[in-house]
Amino acid sequence: MDAPFFRNSFLRHLAVLLPLLLSAMGASYETANFTVHAPTVESAQQFAETAEQCRRNLALLWLGTTLPDWSAKCPVKVHAGKDLGAGGRTSFVFENGEVFDWEMEIQGSHERILDSVLPHEITHMILASHFRKPVPRWLDEGMATSVEHQSEKANYRRMLRHFLQSNVQRCFPLNRMVAMKEYPSADPMPFYAQGFSLVEYLLEMGQQYDEHEHRRLVRFAQSASQTGDWQSALQEYYGIPNLGELQLSWISWVDSGLSALPMAADVPNVASPDGEATANVPVALTSARPPSGKSVYDRRVKTIPTQWNDEKAIAIPVSFGRDVVVR
C-alpha cells in the first residue's frame, strides 16, 4: 500500500470517527454565569441558555430584581438520559458574608432538566446570593421545589398525602422542622414533601396582600432566620399567631384538597434535539461528598412513586396537628 493511499484512507476514517469520539466525550458551552458540560454542543448550549434565563426570571420572581453576574462561572455537569431520575446537587461556600465556589451536577431527561432540575437548583443559588448565609432547609427546598414543573409538584402532593395517611409519624411537627439545620439522614422524602407543601400554603396565603406573594415569603424567611423568632414573623407577614396555628391551618388546607398554584417560573418546555447523545448511566448524586469546606444544598435524586391516590380523604391524627410546643 503506497503512502498517499494510506494517508487518504486514514483521513477518511478519522473524519468519520472524530465526531463520534467528540460526542462520546461531551461538549461545553459558556454563558456569563455558567459553564455547562453536556453530551452534545447543542444540548450544552440549550442547558446553559436556559440556566441564564432561569437565573434572570427566578431572581425577578423571588427578589423583584435581577442579580449581577457572579465573580466566577458555575460549572454544571449534565447527565441526560430518558431513564435517569430527575435530580441535582449544588454546592457553594459562605464566607465573610460572601457566597462563591459554585458547583452543580444534574441529571434527568432533557425535558425535566429544563423545566424542573435547573429551576430548582438555580433557586438555591439565588437564595444563597440574596441571604449570604444558609437558608432554613425546609424553606430552601420548599421554595426550590415550588418552581418545578406541575407534574413534579403533583408527585409531591401525592407523596405528602401518602405519608399523612399511612404513617404520620414520618412527618415533622413545625417546631422541629423550623429548627432543622440539616436534611434528615434516614428518611428525607417526607421532609421534602412537607417543606414544599408549607411553602405552597404560605404562597397562597400571601396572595391576599398587596405585596407579591413570592417576595413576601422571602422577606418572611429573612426576618425569621435573622431573629430566630418564627412566631413574630408569622404574625407580621401572614397574620398567624404561632407555629401551632400554622400547623393546624396548613393541615386543614391539605385536607381540603391542596389548591394548586399556577407554575411560577417562565421556563420553556423544550423537547430533546434530534440526534442527542445521552449519557444513560446511573449517577449517585446523593452519595457524592462535597470538597472540604463546601455546603451541599440539594442532595437528592428524585425517584418519586406515582401510584399514590390523592383522591381519598385524609384521616390525620389530632395529635400531629397539636404536637407543637409554643413558647
C-alpha positions in Angstrom: 0.0 0.0 0.0 1.6 3.3 -1.0 1.8 6.2 1.4 -0.7 8.6 -0.4 -3.4 5.9 -0.4 -2.8 5.0 3.3 -2.8 8.7 4.3 -6.1 9.4 2.4 -7.7 6.2 3.8 -6.7 7.2 7.4 -8.1 10.7 6.9 -11.4 9.4 5.7 -11.7 7.1 8.7 -10.7 9.9 11.0 -13.3 12.2 9.6 -15.9 9.5 10.4 -14.6 8.6 13.8 -13.8 12.1 15.2 -17.4 13.3 15.5 -18.3 10.1 17.3 -15.3 10.4 19.7 -16.2 14.1 20.4 -19.8 13.1 21.0 -18.8 10.4 23.5 -16.5 12.9 25.3 -19.3 15.5 25.5 -19.1 19.2 24.9 -19.1 22.5 26.8 -20.9 25.9 26.4 -20.3 29.1 28.3 -22.5 31.9 29.2 -22.0 34.9 31.6 -22.5 32.7 34.7 -22.4 29.1 33.7 -20.1 26.6 32.0 -22.2 23.6 31.1 -20.7 20.3 30.2 -23.3 18.1 28.4 -23.4 15.2 25.9 -23.5 17.5 22.8 -22.8 21.1 21.8 -26.5 21.6 21.1 -27.7 20.3 24.4 -24.9 22.2 26.3 -25.9 25.4 24.7 -29.6 24.8 25.4 -29.0 24.0 29.1 -26.6 26.9 29.5 -29.0 29.4 27.9 -31.9 28.0 30.0 -29.8 28.3 33.1 -29.3 32.0 32.4 -33.0 32.5 31.7 -33.9 30.8 34.9 -31.4 32.9 36.8 -32.9 36.1 35.5 -36.6 35.1 35.7 -36.4 33.5 39.1 -34.5 36.4 40.6 -37.3 38.7 39.4 -39.8 36.3 40.8 -38.3 35.9 44.3 -36.4 39.2 44.7 -38.1 41.6 42.3 -34.7 42.4 40.7 -32.0 40.6 38.7 -28.7 39.6 40.1 -25.3 41.0 39.0 -23.1 38.4 37.3 -21.2 36.2 39.7 -17.4 36.7 40.0 -16.8 33.2 38.6 -18.9 31.0 36.4 -20.6 27.9 37.9 -19.5 24.7 36.3 -22.5 22.5 35.5 -22.1 18.8 34.8 -25.1 17.3 33.0 -26.1 13.6 32.7 -29.0 13.4 30.3 -31.0 10.3 29.6 -34.6 9.2 29.4 -34.2 6.6 32.1 -32.5 8.8 34.6 -34.4 10.2 37.6 -34.6 13.9 37.8 -32.4 15.4 40.4 -29.3 17.5 41.2 -26.6 18.5 43.6 -25.4 22.1 44.0 -22.6 23.2 46.4 -21.1 26.5 47.3 -19.2 28.3 50.1 -20.3 31.0 52.5 -17.5 33.1 53.9 -17.4 36.6 55.4 -20.8 37.5 54.0 -20.0 36.3 50.5 -21.0 33.2 48.6 -18.8 31.6 45.9 -17.2 28.4 44.6 -20.4 27.2 42.9 -20.6 23.6 41.5 -23.6 21.9 40.1 -24.2 18.3 38.9 -27.7 17.5 37.5 -29.4 14.6 35.8 -32.7 13.5 34.2 -34.5 13.5 30.9 -33.8 16.5 28.7 -37.3 17.9 29.4 -37.2 17.5 33.2 -33.7 19.1 33.3 -35.0 22.2 31.5 -38.3 22.6 33.3 -37.6 21.3 36.8 -34.0 20.5 37.8 -32.4 23.7 36.5 -35.1 26.0 38.1 -34.8 24.1 41.4 -31.0 24.2 41.6 -30.8 27.9 40.5 -33.4 28.9 43.1 -31.0 27.6 45.7 -28.3 29.8 44.2 -30.5 32.9 44.0 -31.5 32.5 47.6 -27.9 32.0 48.7 -26.8 35.1 46.7 -29.5 37.1 48.4 -29.2 35.8 52.0 -25.4 35.3 52.0 -25.9 32.6 54.6 -27.7 29.3 54.9 -31.4 29.4 54.4 -33.6 27.3 56.7 -33.6 23.9 55.0 -37.4 23.4 54.8 -37.8 26.8 53.2 -34.9 26.4 50.8 -36.1 23.1 49.5 -39.8 24.1 49.5 -39.1 27.3 47.6 -36.9 25.5 45.1 -39.5 22.7 44.5 -42.3 25.3 44.1 -40.8 26.4 40.7 -40.6 22.9 39.2 -42.9 21.6 36.5 -46.5 20.9 37.6 -46.1 17.2 37.1 -43.3 17.1 39.6 -45.2 19.2 42.1 -48.2 16.9 41.7 -46.0 14.0 42.7 -45.0 15.8 45.9 -48.6 16.4 46.7 -49.5 12.7 46.2 -46.4 11.8 48.3 -47.4 14.0 51.2 -50.9 12.6 51.3 -49.5 9.1 51.3 -47.3 9.9 54.3 -50.1 11.6 56.2 -52.5 8.7 55.5 -50.1 5.8 56.1 -47.6 6.9 58.7 -48.0 10.4 60.0 -45.1 10.0 62.4 -42.7 10.3 59.4 -43.8 13.9 59.2 -42.4 16.7 61.3 -44.1 19.0 63.8 -43.3 22.5 62.8 -41.3 23.5 65.9 -38.9 20.6 65.0 -38.9 21.4 61.3 -38.0 25.1 61.5 -35.1 24.2 63.8 -33.5 21.7 61.5 -30.2 22.8 60.0 -29.5 19.6 58.0 -31.6 17.2 55.9 -32.9 14.1 57.7 -30.4 11.4 57.0 -32.6 8.3 57.2 -35.9 9.4 55.7 -35.7 12.7 53.7 -38.7 12.4 51.3 -41.4 13.4 53.9 -39.2 16.4 54.7 -39.1 17.5 51.1 -42.8 16.9 50.6 -43.8 18.7 53.7 -41.5 21.7 53.1 -42.9 22.1 49.6 -46.5 21.9 50.8 -45.9 24.5 53.5 -44.2 26.9 51.1 -47.1 26.4 48.7 -49.6 27.1 51.5 -47.7 30.3 52.5 -47.6 31.5 48.9 -51.4 31.0 48.7 -51.8 32.9 52.0 -49.6 35.7 50.6 -51.9 36.3 47.7 -54.3 38.3 50.0 -51.7 41.0 50.4 -50.7 43.8 48.0 -47.1 42.6 48.0 -46.1 39.9 45.6 -46.5 36.6 47.4 -43.1 35.2 46.4 -41.2 38.3 47.6 -43.3 38.4 50.8 -42.2 34.8 51.5 -38.5 35.9 51.0 -39.0 38.8 53.5 -40.7 36.4 56.0 -37.8 34.0 55.7 -35.2 36.8 56.1 -37.0 38.1 59.2 -37.4 34.7 60.9 -33.9 33.5 60.1 -32.3 36.7 61.3 -34.1 36.8 64.6 -35.0 33.1 65.2 -38.4 34.3 66.1 -40.8 32.4 63.8 -43.9 33.3 65.8 -43.4 37.1 65.4 -42.5 36.7 61.7 -45.7 34.6 61.1 -47.8 37.2 62.8 -46.2 40.1 60.9 -46.3 38.6 57.4 -49.3 36.2 57.5 -51.4 37.2 60.5 -50.8 33.7 62.0 -50.0 33.9 65.7 -47.7 30.9 66.2 -46.4 27.7 64.7 -49.2 25.7 66.3 -51.8 27.7 64.5 -49.8 27.4 61.3 -49.7 23.7 61.5 -53.4 23.3 62.2 -54.4 25.7 59.4 -52.0 24.0 57.0 -53.3 20.6 57.8 -56.9 21.8 57.2 -55.8 23.2 53.8 -54.1 19.9 52.9 -57.3 18.1 53.9 -59.4 20.4 51.7 -57.7 19.2 48.5 -54.5 21.1 48.0 -55.2 24.1 45.8 -52.5 24.1 43.2 -50.8 27.4 42.4 -50.0 28.1 38.8 -46.5 27.4 37.6 -44.3 30.3 38.8 -41.3 30.1 36.5 -41.5 31.0 32.9 -39.2 28.3 31.7 -39.6 26.8 28.2 -40.7 23.3 27.8 -38.4 22.1 25.0 -38.1 18.5 23.7 -34.7 16.9 23.1 -33.0 17.9 19.9 -32.8 15.2 17.2 -29.7 13.0 17.5 -28.9 14.0 21.1 -26.4 11.6 22.6 -27.3 10.8 26.2 -25.2 9.6 29.0 -27.6 6.9 30.2 -25.7 5.8 33.2 -26.6 5.7 36.9 -25.3 8.7 38.8 -25.3 8.5 42.6 -25.6 12.2 43.3 -27.0 11.6 46.7 -23.8 9.8 47.8 -21.3 12.3 46.5 -19.5 14.3 49.1 -18.6 18.0 48.6 -15.0 19.2 48.7 -13.8 20.3 52.2 -15.5 23.5 53.4 -18.4 23.4 50.9 -22.0 23.2 51.8 -24.3 21.0 49.7 -27.7 22.4 49.2 -29.5 19.6 47.4 -28.6 16.0 47.8 -31.4 14.1 46.2 -32.0 12.1 43.1 -35.8 12.0 42.9 -37.4 8.7 42.4 -40.9 9.5 43.4 -43.6 6.8 43.1 -46.6 8.0 41.2 -49.1 5.3 42.2 -50.4 7.1 45.3 -54.0 8.0 45.1 -54.7 11.6 46.2 -58.5 11.3 45.8 -59.0 9.7 49.3 -59.8 11.8 52.3 -57.0 12.2 54.8 -57.6 10.9 58.3 -54.9 12.9 60.2 -54.4 12.1 63.9 -55.3 15.1 66.0 -52.0 14.6 67.9 -50.0 15.5 64.9 -51.8 18.8 64.4 -51.3 19.7 68.1 -47.7 18.4 68.5 -46.2 21.9 68.6 -44.9 23.4 71.8 -45.5 27.2 71.5 -43.1 29.2 73.6 
